[in-house]
């Protein structure tokens, strides 16, 4: 177990990781559009590949961290990311860049489960609530800043800055990890399996497991919407005649709204183990997803984003909180939580790309197809709830 005072360093690592990965992955689609002329269909296919790799490797990353230690997983992940980004900065072929993206995703998958476990390991139920709250504020705040400022960096520093800026950040993370590991006095910082208390007493064990299943189902569907949006935002920006910098400013608002949701949910526990909050959020997710993609003007785009950020915030928070609140294998639970995100990252763009391929004559075919998939998720949520109660 990592001492509480050293968890501050983990929060710093987490924030740096969020900024670096958001700048690279979110603006990778702008990079491919600028350098190789990729449109919505091609970018959705890339996003699907991203999600498939993330789903597989996050699960493995969580298992690796649980077995060999969180710091070992972090060092491996940062090392892989450094090598991939350095290689990608020198490539000028689309196929090579796709390979670099996949390897960078694989490296990243060893980091997030370890962060989640490090900050919550050995905490009381109240401590888990506090640590998960700070964790969510750190990564989402850094992500919002990265998405907001990324367009300006992309234009000001050039498209290749999506490699150089993350490279510098990941190198600093690697160095900080070595320092934290030395300070911890435990070379691997292996999980302290027997030091974790039972889940929060707000519900029976059976009911707690139901909410964990609900959250693990809802969160992938939220990321179906998120990753689809990220992939088609360059196309939305082009339709609304926004520059890359303007797109960064205007299309990152949902990240700030999500940050606000995390802050409220951190300080207010009334949503814990309350199905209606998850259900209402999911319903709003379906409507605001379609509204963002088909927004006829900037006002609709902004309003829909504000609501979208709030609801994906609650859905994500539910998944992570219940994952850390239940059980003592936090590394594995973190890996499952992240792998579920990867499944959503794959499914949404894959369905969107397939609809554009088979129905190119319908401009909004991908939006309708992904919206239909989200509605299937709604049916799944209701079914799990009824079966569990």
C-alpha positions in Angstrom: 0.0 0.0 0.0 1.3 3.5 -0.9 1.5 5.9 2.0 -1.2 8.7 1.8 1.4 11.5 1.5 2.9 9.9 -1.6 -0.5 9.6 -3.3 -0.2 13.3 -4.1 2.5 12.2 -6.5 0.2 9.7 -8.1 -2.4 12.5 -8.7 0.3 14.5 -10.4 1.3 11.6 -12.6 -2.4 11.0 -13.4 -3.0 14.6 -14.5 0.1 14.6 -16.7 -1.0 11.4 -18.2 -4.4 12.8 -19.0 -3.0 15.9 -20.6 -0.5 14.0 -22.8 -2.8 11.3 -23.9 -5.8 13.6 -24.6 -3.6 15.9 -26.7 -2.2 13.0 -28.7 -5.3 10.9 -29.2 -8.0 13.6 -29.6 -5.9 15.5 -32.1 -4.6 12.4 -33.9 -7.8 12.6 -36.0 -7.1 16.2 -36.9 -3.5 15.1 -37.7 -4.8 12.3 -40.0 -7.2 14.7 -41.7 -4.5 17.3 -42.2 -1.7 15.0 -43.3 -3.5 12.3 -45.1 -7.0 13.6 -45.9 -8.9 11.2 -43.6 -12.6 11.9 -43.4 -15.3 10.7 -40.9 -15.4 7.1 -42.2 -11.6 6.6 -42.0 -11.3 8.4 -38.6 -14.2 6.3 -37.2 -12.3 3.1 -38.3 -9.2 4.4 -36.6 -11.2 5.1 -33.4 -12.6 1.5 -33.5 -9.1 0.1 -33.8 -8.1 2.3 -30.8 -10.9 0.9 -28.8 -10.3 -2.7 -29.7 -6.6 -2.4 -28.6 -7.7 -0.6 -25.4 -10.3 -3.2 -24.4 -7.8 -6.1 -24.8 -4.8 -4.4 -23.3 -6.5 -2.7 -20.3 -7.6 -6.0 -19.0 -4.1 -7.3 -19.4 -2.7 -4.1 -17.9 -4.8 -4.5 -14.8 -3.8 -8.2 -14.3 -0.2 -7.3 -14.8 -0.4 -4.5 -12.2 -2.1 -6.8 -9.7 0.5 -9.5 -10.2 3.8 -7.6 -10.6 3.0 -4.3 -8.9 1.7 -0.9 -9.8 5.0 0.8 -10.3 6.3 -2.0 -12.5 3.2 -1.6 -14.7 3.7 2.2 -14.9 7.3 1.9 -15.9 6.4 -0.6 -18.6 3.6 1.6 -19.9 5.6 4.8 -20.0 8.5 3.0 -21.7 6.3 1.7 -24.5 4.6 5.1 -25.0 8.0 6.9 -25.1 9.3 4.5 -27.8 6.1 4.7 -29.9 5.8 8.5 -29.8 9.5 9.0 -30.7 9.1 6.6 -33.6 5.9 8.2 -34.8 7.4 11.7 -34.8 9.7 10.6 -37.6 7.2 8.8 -39.7 5.4 10.2 -42.8 3.3 7.2 -43.8 -0.3 6.7 -42.8 0.1 3.0 -42.2 3.0 3.7 -39.9 1.1 6.3 -37.9 -1.8 3.8 -37.4 0.7 1.3 -36.0 2.2 3.9 -33.7 -1.3 4.8 -32.4 -2.0 1.2 -31.6 1.3 0.7 -29.7 0.8 4.0 -27.8 -2.7 2.8 -26.8 -1.2 -0.5 -25.6 1.4 1.3 -23.5 -1.3 3.6 -22.0 -3.3 0.6 -20.9 -0.7 -0.3 -18.2 -1.1 3.2 -16.6 -4.7 3.9 -15.8 -5.6 0.7 -13.9 -2.4 1.3 -11.8 -3.3 4.9 -11.0 -6.8 3.9 -10.0 -5.6 1.2 -7.7 -2.7 3.2 -6.2 -5.0 6.1 -5.0 -7.7 3.8 -3.5 -5.6 0.9 -2.1 -6.0 0.6 1.7 -8.6 3.3 2.0 -11.8 3.1 4.2 -15.1 3.5 2.4 -15.0 7.3 3.1 -11.4 7.3 1.9 -12.4 5.6 -1.4 -15.0 8.3 -2.0 -12.4 11.0 -1.3 -9.6 9.5 -3.4 -11.9 8.6 -6.3 -13.2 12.2 -6.2 -9.8 13.7 -6.4 -8.7 11.2 -9.0 -11.7 12.2 -11.2 -11.1 15.9 -10.8 -7.4 15.6 -11.7 -7.7 13.6 -14.9 -10.8 15.3 -16.2 -9.5 18.8 -15.4 -6.2 18.0 -17.3 -8.2 16.5 -20.2 -10.4 19.6 -20.5 -7.4 21.9 -20.6 -5.7 19.6 -23.1 -8.7 19.5 -25.4 -9.4 23.2 -25.0 -5.8 24.3 -25.7 -4.9 21.5 -28.1 -6.3 23.3 -31.2 -4.1 26.3 -30.5 -1.1 24.2 -29.9 -1.8 22.2 -33.1 -1.9 25.3 -35.2 0.9 27.2 -33.4 3.4 24.4 -32.9 2.5 22.4 -35.9 0.8 19.0 -36.4 3.9 17.1 -35.3 3.5 18.7 -31.8 1.1 15.8 -31.0 4.2 13.7 -30.7 6.7 16.1 -29.1 4.5 17.6 -26.4 3.4 14.1 -25.1 7.0 12.9 -25.4 8.3 15.5 -23.0 5.4 14.9 -20.5 5.7 11.1 -20.6 9.5 11.3 -20.0 8.8 13.5 -16.9 6.3 10.9 -15.7 8.8 8.1 -16.0 11.3 10.0 -13.9 8.6 10.9 -11.3 7.6 7.2 -11.1 11.2 6.2 -10.3 11.3 8.8 -7.6 7.9 7.7 -6.1 8.9 4.1 -6.2 12.1 4.8 -4.3 10.3 6.9 -1.7 7.7 4.2 -1.2 10.4 1.9 0.0 8.7 -1.0 -1.8 10.3 -1.7 -5.2 7.1 -3.1 -6.7 4.5 -1.6 -4.4 2.5 -4.8 -4.6 -1.2 -4.7 -3.7 -2.0 -5.0 0.0 -4.8 -7.5 -0.5 -5.9 -7.9 3.1 -5.8 -4.2 4.1 -9.0 -3.1 2.3 -12.2 -2.9 4.3 -15.6 -4.2 3.2 -17.7 -2.2 0.7 -19.7 0.8 1.9 -22.6 -0.3 4.2 -25.2 1.7 2.3 -26.4 -1.5 0.6 -26.3 -5.3 0.9 -23.5 -7.1 -0.9 -25.9 -8.5 -3.5 -27.3 -5.0 -4.2 -23.8 -3.6 -4.4 -22.8 -6.1 -7.1 -25.9 -5.2 -9.1 -24.9 -1.6 -9.2 -21.4 -2.6 -10.2 -22.8 -4.6 -13.2 -25.1 -1.7 -14.1 -22.1 0.7 -14.1 -19.9 -1.6 -16.0 -22.7 -1.8 -18.6 -23.5 1.9 -18.8 -19.9 3.1 -19.0 -19.0 1.4 -22.2 -22.1 2.8 -23.8 -21.1 6.3 -22.6 -17.8 5.8 -24.3 -19.5 4.6 -27.4 -20.9 8.1 -27.6 -17.6 9.8 -26.5 -15.2 8.1 -28.8 -17.6 8.4 -31.8 -17.9 12.2 -31.1 -14.1 12.6 -30.8 -13.6 10.9 -34.2 -16.2 13.0 -36.1 -15.5 16.3 -34.4 -13.1 17.3 -37.2 -16.0 16.8 -39.6 -18.5 18.7 -37.4 -16.0 21.6 -37.2 -15.6 21.7 -40.9 -19.4 21.7 -41.4 -19.7 24.6 -39.0 -16.7 26.3 -40.6 -14.5 26.2 -37.4 -10.7 26.2 -37.5 -8.8 23.6 -35.6 -8.1 26.2 -32.9 -11.8 27.2 -32.7 -12.9 23.6 -32.7 -10.6 23.1 -29.6 -12.3 26.0 -27.9 -15.9 25.2 -28.8 -15.9 21.4 -28.9 -14.1 20.9 -25.5 -17.0 22.4 -23.4 -18.4 18.9 -22.5 -15.0 18.2 -20.8 -15.5 21.2 -18.5 -19.1 20.2 -17.9 -17.9 16.7 -17.0 -15.4 18.2 -14.6 -18.2 20.2 -12.9 -20.2 16.9 -12.5 -17.2 15.2 -10.9 -16.9 18.0 -8.4 -20.5 17.8 -7.4 -20.6 14.0 -7.2 -17.4 14.0 -5.1 -19.1 16.2 -2.4 -22.6 14.7 -2.6 -23.1 11.0 -1.9 -26.9 11.0 -2.5 -26.4 9.4 -5.9 -24.7 6.3 -4.5 -26.7 3.1 -5.2 -29.6 5.1 -6.7 -30.7 3.6 -10.0 -32.8 6.6 -11.1 -29.8 8.8 -11.4 -28.1 6.4 -13.7 -31.2 5.9 -15.7 -31.9 9.6 -16.2 -28.3 10.2 -17.1 -28.4 7.5 -19.7 -31.6 8.8 -21.3 -30.0 12.3 -21.6 -26.8 10.7 -23.1 -28.7 9.3 -26.1 -30.4 12.7 -26.9 -27.4 14.9 -26.4 -25.1 12.6 -28.5 -27.3 13.0 -31.6 -27.7 16.8 -30.9 -24.0 17.4 -30.9 -23.3 15.6 -34.1 -26.3 17.1 -36.0 -26.1 20.5 -34.4 -27.3 23.1 -37.0 -25.5 26.0 -35.3 -23.0 26.8 -32.5 -25.6 27.5 -29.9 -27.1 24.0 -30.1 -23.6 22.5 -30.1 -22.7 24.3 -26.9 -25.9 23.6 -25.1 -25.9 19.9 -26.0 -22.3 19.6 -24.8 -23.0 21.1 -21.4 -25.7 18.4 -20.7 -23.6 15.7 -22.3 -20.7 16.4 -20.0 -22.9 16.2 -16.9 -24.4 12.8 -17.7 -21.2 11.1 -18.9 -19.6 12.4 -15.7 -22.2 10.6 -13.5 -21.9 7.4 -15.6 -18.1 7.3 -15.5 -18.0 8.1 -11.8 -20.5 5.3 -11.1 -18.3 2.8 -12.8 -15.1 3.8 -11.1 -16.6 4.3 -7.6 -18.4 0.9 -7.6 -15.2 -0.8 -9.0 -13.1 0.6 -6.2 -15.8 0.2 -3.5 -16.3 -3.5 -4.0 -13.6 -6.1 -3.5 -9.9 -6.1 -2.8 -8.3 -6.8 -6.2 -8.4 -3.1 -7.2 -5.8 -3.5 -10.0 -7.9 -6.1 -11.7 -11.1 -4.2 -11.1 -9.4 -1.1 -12.5 -8.4 -3.1 -15.6 -12.0 -4.3 -16.1 -13.3 -0.8 -15.7 -10.9 0.4 -18.4 -11.5 -2.6 -20.6 -15.2 -1.8 -20.5 -14.3 1.7 -21.7 -12.3 0.1 -24.5 -15.3 -2.0 -25.6 -17.3 1.2 -25.9 -14.5 3.0 -27.7 -14.5 0.2 -30.2 -18.2 -0.5 -30.7 -19.5 3.1 -31.4 -16.9 4.0 -34.1 -17.1 0.6 -35.6 -20.9 0.8 -36.0 -20.5 4.4 -37.3 -17.9 3.5 -39.8 -19.8 0.5 -41.1 -23.0 2.6 -41.5 -21.1 5.2 -43.6 -19.6 2.4 -45.7 -22.8 0.6 -46.5 -25.1 3.7 -46.5 -23.0 6.5 -47.8 -26.0 8.2 -49.3 -27.4 9.0 -45.9 -25.4 11.8 -44.2 -26.5 11.0 -40.7 -26.5 7.2 -41.0 -23.7 6.8 -38.5 -25.4 9.0 -36.0 -28.7 7.1 -36.3 -26.8 3.7 -36.1 -24.9 4.7 -33.0 -28.0 6.2 -31.4 -29.8 2.9 -32.0 -26.9 1.0 -30.3 -27.2 3.3 -27.3 -30.9 2.5 -27.0 -30.1 -1.2 -26.9 -27.9 -0.3 -24.0 -30.8 1.3 -22.3 -32.8 -1.9 -22.6 -29.9 -3.8 -21.1 -29.7 -1.5 -18.1 -33.4 -2.0 -17.3 -33.1 -5.7 -17.7 -30.1 -5.9 -15.3 -31.9 -3.8 -12.8 -35.1 -5.8 -12.8 -33.2 -9.1 -12.6 -31.1 -7.9 -9.7 -34.0 -6.5 -7.7 
